[in-house]
Amino acid sequence: MVGFRSGGGDASLSIAVLILFSLALMPQPAMAVPFIDFVNQSPADISATNLFRTTVNMTYNITDATGINASSVIMYHKTNSSDMDGFMYVNGTLELGWTAEGVFSITNVSEIWTFRCGDHFIYPGTFNYDQFEMQALTKSAYDLDEGDEYVKIQFLNVSNAKAFSFLMFYAQNQTGSSQSLRMYYCNSSYVSGNPATNNNCLNIYNLLNSEDFNATGGNSSYHVIPFAINTTSGMVGGAGGVKVTNTSYFLLRGRLGVNSWNVYYITNVSRTDAIQFTTNNGGAWSNLSGTVDAHLHQYDGSEAFWYYVCANNSGTGEGNCSEERYDLINLSGIPPSPPSVYSPAEDSAFNASVSINYTAALSPNGYDIIFYNISLYNSDETFNSTIYTNNSLNLSYLWNPAGIADGEYIIAVEACDNQSQCSTGFSGLFSIDTGAPSVSIQSPASTPIYHSVPIAINYTVSDAHPDSCWYELDGGASVPLPGCLNSSLGTGNGGHSLELFMNDTAGNVNSSSVSFTVQVPGQPGQSEPRLSAEWERACPGNGILISASGGGEPLEGVEVRLVLREPNAGEIARGITGSDGSILFNAPINGTYNAYLELSGYTYDNPLAFAYTTCAPEGAPEIPECKENADCTMSEYCGAGICVPVECACGVISSHACDAYECCSDSGCPTGFACDGNECVERSECASDADCAGGSCSGGRCAAETPEPGTGTQPSGSEPATGSQPSGTSPEVPGTQPPGTCASDGDCAPGFGCGGGSCIIIGGTPAAGADGAVSPGGVGTVQQPASGELPLPWWVIPEAMAFGAVTFAAGAYSMHWWMNRKR
């Protein structure tokens, strides 16, 4: 036997090529070489899993008459496969051939030598970092505590021609309530996006918080996760699975808040981009400054562990080697890979039938899968109820969740082979949701009348699984509301109805409706709306509260000017009404007030007039100014304990009320009528003096021609009225003194009009004292008649006169005042 070995040390790989030959037919001289005799191997049969918690021990008896050179004792070993002579990958680089000293431990008891090798020396594997160093170095922890957090581990040289694989990684749950750690496989086509829904990724295992570590070594502990590959299709997960590629990614996903897992790594970086993390469901990935403690084992069923031992004596230095031994790695007894439950999808919701779908389970040994059991688990991954036992080989089931309370659940599918070996896959978290969404409309409202557009659509909706919102105006087409956000709408005048809908992802729908009215000034067929106003005393505090409304609803933005009319102070304040349609003024003075209100698009008969008294001192009882109308003057009425002036623009105030005239000017009469004596009469003869032959039009009638002196004011054939002139005087000439009686202005001379049955001066400004007419600012003087009444029972104070006085001679008189107010 001739042995060859390359350089030693941890960084090198010793290679020895054994050439065994025997000259059995030729006699050989005796050689003083060590005797190497195999004793046993423990465990005697290496399986795919039984070395994860222990080592394999190879024991030899080595003897020599002159003694053994201990430093020369070497065990050589390798794991071969059907397609290559290889042991492991380190940093993605294949290391070939026999492996020698430095990679195992030796125990020597007398002449019994025991060699011990860990699982990563025996099982064919892919490593991102030297495993001796990985286990010896101190670890750091990356905390996965949200459902959108992942750690991604890249491996090179992954085969899809090997039926069965183990991923080993160091991760630990941090609380007793941790949900399962989800593990996903993604092929080289995956770049970014949510792995739970990406077509290039598949959930291949869910590590329960109750599962213990399968292996330990140095500063490392490992979970061993099995998964199978269909070597015909090259896919993981069977039908509906994902193609396995040479460059592959294994993703570890966090779960729900404090239910966290720690993934352990060393701070040494094996390869840039080999280890990454995301905090937004794969939307963006960042490099992790370290290497996760993880490696991958793969088998095709032909792998065997080969080994032999060599030693030299301490005398002549001659050596000898044992015969080669091998142990085929036993893959029997491995359960099938769990099915991947991809429906119901994660975060989906249902109010009726739930479609359950999953991938076919695979047995790495080719054992037949004979049935699938389907169960309902609670959100904490505890058993709830059985959905269906023995779904045969069907990969789907339609489930009616009747009787299941609303909440979050998981579907568990158990796959069993003909060896009664089973494994279970979990769906993502989904919801049973039979409750309808909550929908409430704040605007438009049913009570106000809207006098402008657009109108705000303000609403609130609530549901655990919102989907979409939309509205229908007057039963018309559906209008979407993206994101269920507030919006606005424009519409014409008139009554309208709005129905607003929301549905959720479970298929539940609910709606709310409102009816409202639009009256926009200026639109066809729409007159300006009217504004209404009222006031009230605000005590304590001496306040006047003015409130404005339109269509029965408060009006915001009305300008209000407050004027103190008596005692005369003019405008004392102004402001704008708030959202409740009101504004409060401070009013420390008793008096009568006018409030003037204005809002664009509205009409209002200003002013709002009222009498106001200040509030009684705090604690003192309020004493009303009046209790009934009789407590007020004849020109006032009692309102809310206050004497309020009677407004009477055209009429006579009588008994605390306004006795309104039919008219006070022609403008108060309909077309074709004129105001005559506060009554509307038909215009039958003239509209102006030009229409009359006599040159005088009054009350729609032409005055008669000027009569002869002394005859124009009396009925035909009558004598002048006795006592109509002062004794001892003669009648005035026409134009200077009115005749005694008249029935209308036409019965009087030019410059006179008929008033109270007598002709009076209606024009000019005679000097003071002339016939009783008083000039502006002057004083009229009338002499006392000898007997009887004054010759002129009427005195006219001209319209332009600011004030005046009439002086009478000594005597007894009776006087009546009349006033004709022009509008």
TINU-697130 format. One record per residue (C-alpha): x, y, z. Coordinates in steps of 0.001 Angstrom, whole numbers, plus 500000, padded with zeros to 6 digits. Layout:
N
XYZ...
REM end
This chain:
823
500000500000500000501342503382499032499843506534500602499912510116499297498923513113501340498902516814500489499714519606502961498097519593506376496289522068508552492667523201508750492881525113505473494155522212503413492680518927502458494865515821502573494412513520499687495696509991499695495329507627496866495546504047497921496840501492495584496229498067496972497959495320495361498935491792496420501462489413495117499549486479496492501283483997494258504774485176495229506340484534498626506987487756500635509602488440503269508344489174506768507923492916507443508030494618510847504955496783510392502110497735512752499172495431512938495867497372512439492753495389513286489175496840513007487174496315516176483769498014515654481759501014514420479178502751516600476479503251515558476868500194513384474504501543510731474627505229509770471251506696508799470404510099507421469539511420510894471161509391513684474402511376513799472743514744514452472881514254518225476084512212518411479188511137516480480155507971514661482988506098516440485453503834514520487570501652516851490803499859515893493391497706517682496866498879516576499978496965517749503662496719516880506571494942518595508734498054518581505908500439519459503592502759517562504557506229516398501413507972517634501890510992515404501770508749512365498341507299513110495871508736510618492325507876509674491307508718506104487618509076505199485221510430502598481541510365501592480961509515497970477911509810495782476688508395492531477844511344490478480973512708492162483762511854494514483160514604497046482829515381500696481560518910501234481229522402499891482924525210501788481879528742500851480296527244497776483550525528496654483592521744496283486296519954498293487144516549496741488732513309497871489864511758501122490032513853504261492761513176506826493969514353510219492698517452511894489091516779511159488358514203513848489274513311517419491367510282518507490988508399521762493768505918522758493179503431525561496145501054525751496276499700522219492633500508521317492282503528519042488867505211518568488239507814515875485196510117516204483534512130513390480587514525513588477630514634511184479126517329508942482124515032508211479849512145507314476846513640505522477305515254502095476625518954502565476836522559501484478332525088503883478702528851503711481464528867506338483987526407507769481942524372510230484696524035512856485040527796513059481273528372512853480643526209515905483561527675517840482716531382517331480360533450519518476927534060517956474806537193517526471011537136517234468701538687514641465207539137516103462272538096513893459273539583515692456899540667512899455093538817510149456730540987507467460312540225508625462451537562506925466076536394506927467257534999503569470117532452503315471721531827499932473294528449499059475275527557495925475528524178494170472094522970495292471012519848493422467496519037492193468607515462491367468713514401495027465394513304496418465852514212500037467397517161501862467900518563505340468304522236506135470050522732509467469967526162511109470340527732514526467166529558515605465288529687518892461805530802519953461827533523522612458447533022524311456259530110525230453522531559523021455640531869519883453848530798516760455598528517514304458643529788512433457705529644508748460357528394506306460188529117502548462192527872499583462780530373496748464656529625493527467069531889491642464204533666489824463096535282493063464316538874493446461805540662495676458166540682496743456128538871499357457468535285499530454096534051500841452453534938497503455403534837495075455281532133492375459003531444492820458660530656496542456947527924498557456286527353502250458033524025502829457997523744506621456571525306509792458737524888512862456558524645515984457747526324519154457547522932520863460133521331518555463495520896520260466950521155518733468009518058516800471750518593517031474363520505519008478047521204518592480320523760520220478439527069520421475794525898517962472429524143518194470414523091515166466911522409514010466915519801511247464221520521508669463526517773506100462121518415502635461827516260499533462495517046495863460731515412492938463776514350490909461668513867487781460354517420487701463149518917489792460541520637491955460150521011495688456575520592496865455512518226494077452723519280491705452144523004492094455561523428493691458664525418492750461603524420490548464859523884492485467822525772490997471591525624491532471460528935493405468754528646496036467393530708498920465976529511502216463894532097504057462999532209507756459965534325508592458976536034511835455538535935513434453284538452515167454842540898517619456290539440520801455944535905519438459492536213518182462318533975517032466038534688517165468174533621514201471841533227515163474835534261513072478519535045513313479725538528512390482188537115509850480887537637506317481243534590504077480025536167500818478517539555500088474748539253499501474725535672500841472731536681503941470014539358503723466995540566505676463755542432504984461260544245507216458565544874504578457556541458503227460392541315500724459743544725499233463406545562499802466326543415500986469465544538502835472705542675503488473223541267506964476735541845508284477400538231509098476790534593508176473824532647509538474745529403511270473116527106508719474064524375506238472357522000503823472567518188503449471291516396500328471021512684499448470323510600496369470373507207498137473846506089497011475905508000499599478251505892501738480823506686504417484275505276503500487291505118505833490600503337506687493471503848509167497266503977508689500104503896511271503945503677511466506074501882514065508447503796516262511457501614515433512109501476511708509285503925510809507663501378508577503910501745508169500770499853507437497112500653506609493865498841507328491495497663504754488814500085503446485411500013505058482167501717504036478668502184505417475808503044503026473786505897504570470347504503505346467490506740504173464674504479505370462258505543508066462085509161506902458566510628506882457210512408503809457767516091503382454715518048504596452189519328502033452237523056501375448766524471502123448426527455499772444662527993500135443149529583502114445698532291501447447264534188504290445172537142505547442160536029503470438653536076504938435497534030504314431829534241505243430802530965503622432576528090501850436364527856502181438359526236499387441252524205500868444114523402498469447569521918499059450502520373497216451207516647497127453450515302499853456615513425498795458368510456500362462164510483499808462047506687499920459318506505497338456746505237499816453179505753498623451159508562500201447820506976501107445660509805502517445428513360503820443667514467507009442356518039507251441920519868510574441113523354511859443638524928514215443284528087516296445515531085515633447905529912518385448317526633516446446352524529518911443838521985517638440258523233517214438302520574515315438486517939512597437306519132509191437665515909507186439361512593507883440960510719504991440569512944501974442195510107500036444736511488497530442637514541496698444547517786496925441510519979497592438416520138499764435468522560499920434636523263503556431507524913504970432505526656508235428916526815509565428944526950513341432521528233513549432799531507515467434228534542513727437979534734514296441409533805512955442317530204512137444836527899510416444184524888508183446413521893508997446846519098506422448497515872507535450007513542504898450618509862505759452519507198503788452058503429503714454602503062506525452308505096508823454803507928508749453091511336508713453945515015508472451779518153508716451677521391506757449981524624507848448176527308505914448674530963506594446448532711509113442955533363507670439646534606509087436045533495509356434088536747509074430292536724508828429686540242510166428765543041507768430872546227507662429764549307509587428825552268507350427833555754508576427330558929506492428067562325508069427677564434504907425456565106503069422834565226505828419079564982505439418011568209507198419907571155505641419245572566502205422527572836500285422898576117498464426273575410496850428078572524495155430149570384495269428857568756498444431306566892500674430871563134501051432143562430504560431626558969506007433116556375508327433394552649507678434738549890509863435585546250509201438359543832510114438899542959506435437994546045504340437903545709500581436235548582498701433685551418498925431379553056496359428195555146496153425079555460493997423383558842493496419628558721492892419868554995492156422285555550489278425594553932488355428115552908491010430893555440491604434028553994493306435581555656496359439265554619496107440759553655499423437389554263501110438400557931501444436095560945501710435102562622498445432594565132497036429815565250494472428106567847492294424442567685491383421550569865490280418761571458492275416047569348493786415718566347496076418353563590495888419237560276497511422737558930498186423478555306499105427029554453500173428287550844500130431225548906501573432221545284501176434935543233502863437227540519501569434927537896503076432124539011500746429978540828503341428296544028502080426540546822503951425275550287503029423841553499504435421635556037502668420553559656503072418163562021501281419019565693500844417954568822498943419993571173496767418921574765496018421746576634494335420950580321493589421177581210489938420445577762488622417433577504486264414115577584488103415701578456491425414999581732493260417312583033495934416631581309499246415450583395502170417395583971505316415661583946508691416926585594511865416037585824515514417588587161518681417658586370522339419116587898525453422124585977526773422373586149530555424483586408532569426950588540530695424736591146529004424819589484525628422691589594522506422704586309520579421784586673516909420947583433515069420613583050511287419142580130509401418115579087505923415776576280505063415442575485508749419179574916509225421841577176510774423754579315508280427457579843508704429216582944507341426343585475507667427617589027508229425736590700511120425910594442511934424474595517515289423149599116515510422026600826518726419082602925517557417874604510520822419725606060522523421300606876519195424821605413519014425004603988515489426778600726514624428425599263517699429660595843516446429766593455513513430796589841512974430254586560511127428055583680512295429785580412513153428987576848512175425935576883514459424607579957512629424947582286515623427073585174516872427159586696520369427499590461520925428230592241524186425450594770524929425796596626528252423250599370527361419463599221527486417809600404524307416286599554520972418533597832518430418597596961514750420519593974513405421362593929509688422164590537508155423689589706504779424848586513503032425553586197499346422858584182497594420214584879500246417516587514500583416433589067503880414091591922504827416448593930507060416562594988509776415841592699512723414494595264515281414151594628518998414250596288522421416830595021524872417379595371528583420557594288530296420645591264532534419854591541536230422852591315538585423945587754539223421691586195541821418986588891541519415605587945540010414819589203536551412089591908536613410325592155533255409663595593531787406147594530530943403728591690531385401100592787528887400638595390526126398901597763528522402214598173530358403655599803527244402819602951525272400232602745522514403048602630519951404666599598521636403747596020522415404988593685525146407317590993523799409315588606526059408931591031528977410206594005526945408256596884525365409012596659521652408230599553519226405492598726516733406851598910513191404272600629510984405724601907507717402341602402506003399419602714508334398279604024511668399434602666515037396436601852517116396120599838520330399744598590520292399441597384516679399774598662513146396523599262511263398004599071507762396793601146504846396082599578501498398784601812500069400858604850500811402096605540497287401416604480493728404221601928494001402110600067496531399372599487493947399223597083491021399835598252487464397055600561486184396123601712489708397155604700491748397167605332495478394424607754496368393648608397500035395610605279500968393434603253498632394347601829495246392026603199492532392018602492488840393817604999486638390989605938484271391667609452482949395327610441483157398779609502484200400269613046484192399202616709483834399923616519480095397010614134479712394495616760480996393042619737479167393063621762482384396690620887482941396191619103486263396108615306486859395508614120490402394695610602491570394360609478487967391705612084487175391837615467485405390897618432487611388061620660486363388845624026484725389518626873487127386144628221488315385117631824488471385967633576491715383637632588494499381944629841492517384479627078491915384222625494495359380493625455495871377779623393494420375886625037491583373173627468492741374304627557496382375334630511498409378734630917499966378962629128503280378184631262506261381028631645508698383615630573506182385281633981506307386148636311509129383420638876509805383854642074507964386074640677505224385389639894501639386220636578499890389805636160498779390485636279495081391093632942493384394603631639493953395057633451497263392314631931499375390642628530499028386938628143498504384960626821501426384210623177500469385485620521498043385126616876497223388436616421495364391507618373494280389664619255491022387220621332493006390014623690494147391873626517492401395374625977490997397894625690493811395265624247496151394201620745496959391226619235498681391860618201502275389177617437504859386435618943502620388304622280502217390794623549499637394281624002501085397584625289499705399597622461498118402474624312496541404867627175497102406243628502500319404186631527501343405658633964503807405217633227507426401726633800508552400176633894505046397014631844505136398407629561507756401175628147505559404529628070507346407840628448505644410662626080506624412000627367509892409406630190509990406413630955512161402904631212510764400470633705512346396723633488512044394467636199513390391557635278515581388254635464513688385455637634515030383370634588515612383144630954514511385963628861513074389095629972511360388592630577507657391156627864506956390802624771509083394057623191507580397673624233507741400198622467505595403803622060506789405841621623503601407708618320503159411108620015503096410494621850506360412669620671509233410498622324511892407972625157512200405411626873514366402016628527513916401103631496516095397458632091516940395811635225518313394287635012521716391096633003521811389759629492522066390634626926519418390456623209518707393268621647516683393554618364514747396879617107513332397049614995510184400064613587508502400305611956505120403570609964504938405120609565501496406895606285500737
REM end
